[in-house]
Structures are given as C-alpha cells and as structure tokens.
Amino acid sequence: MTSTSASVAGRTASPSTARAINDRLALQLLKDKGPLTAGQLKSLTGLSRPTIADLVERLRQTGLVAVVGETGAERRGPNARVYGIVADSAHVAGVDVRTDSVAVCVADLLGRTLAEESLPVAPDTDPARTVAAAVALVERVAERAGAVRLHHIGIGVPGLIDPATGELNATSGLPSWHRELATALHGGLAAPVLLENEVNLAAVAEQRLGAARDRDTFVLLWLGHGVGAAVVLDRMLRRGASGGTGEIGFLPVPGTSGLPSATGCDGGFHSLVCSAAVCELAKEHGLTAAAGGAGGEARRGAGTEDAGAAEAVIRAALGAGERGEPFLDELAARIAVGVAAICAVLDPGCAVLGGEVGRAGGDALARRVAERVARLSPLRTRVCAGAVGGGGVLRGAVLTAMDAAQNELFGAA
C-alpha cells in the first residue's frame, strides 16, 4: 500500500474508503507498537510521506491521536514528533459476576486499569437490591476513574450465553439478578453491554496476557467450584451452536459412580475434579489445609463445594513434601482424563489449567498432568498453569469491552 488508494476484494477502493483503511492501520500500529513518529509510520505502512502527514493530522482532529513527545536528540535537524493514542479518549468497564460477589474494573482505551472495586453479595439479598447496588458500584468506579461515560461494558457470568440473543440462558439455575444485571447496566449507564461466559473471558485474558500468548489454538480448563473449558481455535473463541462449547463437566468419564444427565453433571468429569471432589480426595489422603497434616477437614470441611478450601488444601499438599505427592498424583490423573478426552477431539496442542484448582496447583500440578496426558494420548500436548491469576475473568471482560470500543472508534476491520 503506497498511496491513498487501496484494493478491496479485487477492486480499487474509493479515496474515502482508502483513507478509512489507512487510518485504521495507523491506529492499530500506534496501539500495538506506539508511540511512533511519522517516519516510523511511513516505514511500517509503506504509505507515502504526504499520505502519512494527512493521516496524522486527520487522526489528531478526531482526538484519538496526539503528540506525546519528540525524538531525534541524536540526529541533525529538527526533532521528530512522536504520536500516540489518546488513552483517555474513551473508557470501558469490565464486570465479573459471581454468585456471591460483583467485581468492577474501569480502564482506558488501551486497557490500562484506572479504578477497581468489588462488592460482596449475600445469598439472601433481594435481587432488585443486588442489581441496584451493582449498577451503583459501576457508576462509583467509573467516577473514581474520571470516566464521564463508559463506551462499552463487558460482563463475565457463569452459565451459557445464547448465541442468537446474547442473553444468559434462563435455565442455568443461577440467581435471577444475574440475568437482570446486563439490562440494568445498559439502561442505567447508556452503554452497550457485552455478556460472555466467565471461562471464555478467562481464556481471552490468557491468550492476550498470560500462558497462551504464543498460541493460536488452545483450551483452558476451568477447575474450581464448577468445571468447564474454553476453546480457542485459530485465535477465534468457539462458542458452539447453543453456546455450550466446553461444558466438559458433563463429559462421561471412567472413575465416577454413574453418568451425567441433561439436568446434572454429578456423574461426569465434574464429579472427579470440582472443588468438592478435590476436598474429598484430600480427606481420603489425610490432608488438611492448615498444615498438610493427617485427618480433619480442609477449611470449611472436605466434601464442601468451597473452591477456596480446594485451593488451600492443594497448597498444603504442595508444602507437605512426600506426604502430599500421592494426593497430587491422583488429582493429576483425574484431570488428565478430561484433558486427554479434549485432545482426542480437538488436538489443541496446549491445555491451560485455570480456576482455583489450576491456580493453586501451578507448574507442579501442570507438570504431573502433562506426564499422564502423554501416556493417554499420542497427540503432543503442552499442559501449563494459567498465568493471569484470580482476576482473569475481570481482565477478559475489560479486554472484550476495549476491543469493541476500538473497533467502533478505529473503524471496522
């Protein structure tokens, strides 16, 4: 591309279309590699010097680009201006919705966190009051961040999102306020709302910021109170016909007492590796969260569905040395069954272990799982622990909202 004309689908683009293409290209380069000088933009785009000069001035007038400095102290002649994206030209919010809490992060157009806050939600709280409190929380965090308005809001929720409507499946058994919050935020803050499954958002964060940054194709296994997976193929998040891609909790596997059903995953992979199962397994091996000792219960008791208890007992096992190894080996063998099943169908090449269990187990658990997957499957699969941590869903929500805002402001790809 060497001038203001461009080829689109085999045709020569009009001058206005060519300008839009060039503007978007420059904005993407400034976002990914910037700040940049006009000369660097010329070199990276192949556009002529006059075209770059017109482009930069046009983008400055939109308020999306500004001079952020100068360079050239080591060269003769006048210094070159350095241009960068005006990060405060738009603000976005990410919201992580759990059954017992709501977390909010407001960021600028480049995804940099400006303010963050969370709100606990008691199980007996009136749904209408919870929705009102959550909307007020987003408004308060936006005000702290200096955001006059939010351009987009990304929300991560447990449960299936209907691809046809973009709404949370009403049969998911989640609190009613989960389904009402998106509408309330859209109405209260006058911003587009993007609803997405929480595991999918965790995968977005791992792909952009974490363990899967070098991967076009991978799966993220979410191991915690619930069990699920996110599937990324050729850098695209795959949701399935009904939004149910990755519902591996329902996967029939050996080692369970029965089979899952359409209404419950108790007989599936979920019953092997959910937090309650992890706590029960620890109890069988005589481990506690307190000090890796024998007997007792892990925090609130083995067999509970407390993901925090599962996380604590895994850390205790890792700190118990040889006494913790049998438990970790058996847990890894259970997880490997699910990983091998996914690999047999998708051959993703990489499986990231996330959720409270994956986070607590870290590299030590991932290494054990990888060894067992290698015995179960001929397909070479890297297994690694998630790197984003407990804020992965929130970060993924922010990134999703940021992408939507950039696509609108920068122009369609």
N, C-alpha and C positions, 0 to 999 in steps of 0.2 A: 504494500500500500504506500504509494509515493505522492499522492495528491489528494484533493478533496473529493475525488470520485472513487467509487468502490464497486466491487462486483457482488451482487446479492442474488443467489440462486441462478447464476449464469447470466444475469442481466446487469447492466450498468446502473448503479443507484443514482437517484436524483441528488443534486447538491445538498438539499436539506437532510436526506437520509444518510448521505456520506458524512455530513457534519455530526449527526447523532451517533453514528458508528465510531467516528474518531473520538468524540467526546467520551463515550463510554470506555473506549480502550485506554484513553489517557487517565480517566478516573480510576480504573482498575489498577493501572500501573502505579499511580500515586498511592493507592490504598495498600497494595502488596509490596511495593519496593520503595515508596517515597519516604521523605520528601525528595524531589528531583528538580534539577534545573531544566530549562527549556532545551538545552543541548542534549541532556540525557534523555528527555522525552523524544527528541528527534531521532537519536540513535536507537532507542528501543522500539519506536513505532515505524521507522522508515519514512515518516512524513517529511515534507519539505519544511524549510525554516519559516517561510511566510505562513504556511498552514498551521504550524505549531504556535506561532505568535498570535494568530487569530483565535486559535483554540483556547490558549491560556487566558486571553482577555475575555473570551466568551464565558468561560468557567468562573472567572473571578466575578463577573457581573451577576452570575446566579447565586453567589455566596457560598458555593461548595468548595472553592479553592481560594487560597490566599497566599501572599508572600510570607514565608515563615523564617527567612534568613537570607544570608548571602554566602557565596563561596568564591574562592579564587585568590586567596591571600598569597598563594604560592606561584601565581601566574601574573603575566603582564596584562595591562589593560584594566578596564572596569570589572568589578566583581560581578559574578552572575547571580541573579536572583534564584532563590530556592523556593519551590512551590509545594504546598501540602494540602491535604484535605482539611477542611474546617470541621473538626470533630463535633463541635457544639452546634452545628447547623441542624442536627436532628437528634432526638433522644428516643431510646427504646427501653422496654421493660421485659424482664423475664420473671415468671411466676412458677414456683414449684409447689404443687398442691398435694399434700399427703392427707391421710385420714385424720391425723392429729395435729397438723400444722400447715401454715402457709408461709413460704419464704419469697421475698421480692428483691430483685436487683434492677437498678436503673443504670443504663450505660449510654455512652455517646455513640455517634455514628460509626466509630471504629471499634466499638465493643469494649471500651475501657470502663471499668466499674466506677461509678460516681457515688452511689449510696446503696446500702443493702440493709435489710431488716427482716425479722421473722416474727410470726405470731402463733402461739400455741392455741390449739382448738380442743376443748374438752368434748368428749363423746356425747354428752347430754345437752350441749348448747343448741339453742333454737337455730335451725338452718337459716332463717331470714336474718337473724342477728349475725351469724357467721359470715354470710355473704356481705352484709353491710360493713362489718369490721374488716374484711379482706379488701374491699374497694377502698375504704378509708386508709388502709395500710399502703396500698399502691399510690394513692394520692399523696400521702405523707412522705414516702420515699422519693417520689418524683419532685416534690417541693424541696426536699433536702438536697437533691442533685442539681437543683437550679433549672429543671426542665419546665418550660412554660406549657408544653403539651407533649404527649407521647405519640410518636409516629406509628409505632406498631407495638403490640404486646404479645409475647409468646408465653404459652401456658403448658406446663407438663403435668399430666394427670395419670393415675393408674387406670387401667381399663382400655377397652377398644374404642378407637375413633372411626366412625363410619366414613369411608372414603367418599361416598356420594354426598353426604350432608356436611361433613366436617365436625359433627357433633359427637359427644360422648354417648356410647351405647347405653340405652336406658336399662338394659338387663344385666348390667355389670355388678349389681349388688353393692355399689358404692353409695356413700351418703348423698342425699338429694342435692345438697348445696354444691357438690362438685359439678353437676350439670347446669346449675343456675349461675355459677360464677362468671362464665365467659360472657353470657348475655349482659349481666350486670356491669362488668368492666367495660364492655363495648358501649353501653348506654351511658354509664357514668363518666367515662373519660373520653368519649367520642374518638376512639382509636380502633383500628382494625385489630381483631384478636385472632391469633393462630393457635389452635388447640392441637396438641400432639401427645402421643403416648410417652410416658416418662422414660421408658427404656430406650425408645428411639432417640430421644433427646440426649440421653447419656452417651449413645453411640455417636451422635453428631459431635459432642464435646471431645470424645476420644479420637475421632477422626481428624478434628481440627487442631486440638491442643494436646492430646495425650498419646496413648500407646499405639494407636493405629495411624499416626500421621504419615507413615510411609506406605500405607496400604490402600489400594483401590477397592479391594474386596476383603471383607472380614465379617465375623459375627461377634456380638457382645452378649455374653451370658450374664443375666442379672440374677444374683443369688442372694436372697435376703428373706424377708417376711413372705414375699411372693417370689416366684421363679418365672423368668421369661427370657426372651432373646430379641435382639435387633439384628437385622440382616442388611448389610450394605454390599451391593454387587455393582462393580464398575463405577464406584463412587456415588451410586444412587441408593438412597434408602428405600427398601422394598416393603410395602405395607400389605399387599395381598388383596384379593377381591373383597373381603369383608373387613379388612384392617387387622386381620389376625395372624399375619406372618410373625413367627417367633413365639407362639403360645406353647412353648415346649414343656410347660408344667403338665400338660395333658398327654405328653408323649408316653405311650405304653413301653415300659422297660422291665427287664428282669430285676428281681430283688424286692418287689413290692408285694403287698398282701392281696392285691386284686387288680382291677383295671379301672381307668378313669371313665367318667361318664360325661354326657353333654352338660350336666349341671354341676359337676365337681371334679377336681383333678387329684383327689386324695389317693387314687390308685396309680397315678402316673409319676413322672420324673419328679414332680413337686414333692411327693411324699418321701423321696430319698434325700433331697438336698435343701429343702426350705429351712428356715431358722429353727422351727420346732424340731425337725428331724436331726439337725446338727446338734442341738442341745441334748436330745435323747441319746444320740450316738456318743456324745461326750460323757454322759452319765454312765453308759454301759462300759466305758473305758476308765471310769473312776476319776474323771477330771472335773474340776470346778473352775470358775472364772477367777476366784480370789487369788489362788496361788498355784494352780495346777495340781492341787493335792487330790487325795483319794476321797471318794464319797461325796455326799452333799449335792447341792444343786447350783446351777450356773445363774447367778444374779437372781432373776425372778423365778427360777426353777427350770430344770431340764424338762423338755416337752412343751414349754410355752411357745407362743409364736412371737416372741420378743427378739427382733433382729439384733438389738443391742446385746442381748445375752449371748447369741451365737457369735457375734463379733468378739465379745470378751473372752469366751471360752476358747476360741481359736488362738487368740493372742496368748492365752495362758498355756495352751498346748505347745506353741512355738517356744515359749520360755521355759518349758519343763524338760527340755533336752530329750533324752532317750525315752522317758516315760510318756511323752506326747506323740512319739512317732507312730505307734500303732493306730491311734485315732486319726492322725493326719493322713496316713496311708489309706485307711479305709474311706475317709472322706474324699480323697483324691480319686480313688477307684470309682466311687459313686458318680462324681462329677464327670469323669472320663466317659462313662456310659452315654451321657447326654451329648457330650462333645463329639464322640465318635459317630453317633446317630446323625447329627447335623452334618458332619463332614461327609458321610456316605451319600447324602443327598445333594449338598451344595458345593463341596470341595472348596471352602473359603480360603484355605491356606493360613488363616490366622483366627484364633479364638481368644477374645479378651475376657477375663473374669472380672466382673463388676459386682455392684451391690455390696452389702455389709460383709458377706462371707468372702467374696473375692478380694475386697479391700483389706480385710483382716489377714487373710492368708498370704497376700503379697506374692513375692517371687518364689518363696519356699513352696507354697501350695501349688502355684502355677507350674513349677518345675516337676513336681510329683504328678500332676495331671498330664503334662506333656509326655512323660515317660510311659504312662499307661495308655494314652491315646496311640502312641507309636506301636504298642503291642496289639491294639484292637483294630487299627486301620492301616492299609498300605499307603494312604494319602498323606503326604508330608504336611504337617500342620504345626504352626508355631502357636504355643499357648503362653500367654503373658497376663500379668495382673494389670488392671486398669490404672492409669496414671493421673486421672483428673481428680479422683477422690470423691468425698461425700457431696460436693457441690456440682457434680457432673450434670444432673438434670437441670439445675438452675442455669448453669453456663450454656447448656444446649438450648435452653429457651431463649436466652439473650442472643445467641448466635443466629437462631432462626428468625427472631424479630429483626436483628441487624441486617441479615441478608434480604429480607422483604423490603426494608426501608431503603437499602442501597439499590435494589432492583428498580424501585419506583423513582428514586431521585436521580440515579445514573442513567436510566432508560433501559428498556427491555434488551436482553441479550440478543 
